[in-house]
Amino acid sequence: SKDLKGAMEILIEQKRQKLSTDDKLDDHMDFASQLIFAQNRGDLTAENVNQCVLEMMIAAPDTLSVTLFFMLVLIAEHPTVEEEMIREIETVTGKQELPS
């Protein structure tokens, strides 16, 4: 486990270096890139990034939480999609309160 974690840190650092030297970033960045940029913005720590990538690689039981996090990040970055989702929810449920 310690060896795997160390290897993952090396791979993430290599990805970070590649991102910092690329002239043009793809419009559709991958999950690791999104996590690295979230860390750069101060939204995540280096340990958060390492743990998220590690969980995705080994498909641990916590993978669902990472996937949901990524989905929420994407929704937050695309407000028009969020508005469409809210309209769709309201179309199905009406204006009633959703259960907690």
Protein Blocks (a to p, Z undefined) as FASTA:
>chain_A
ZZmmmmmmmmmmmmmmmmmmpmbdcfbdcfklmmmmmmmnopacfklmmmmmmmmmnopa
klmmmmmmmmmmmmmmmmmlmmmmmmmmmmmnomadcdZZ
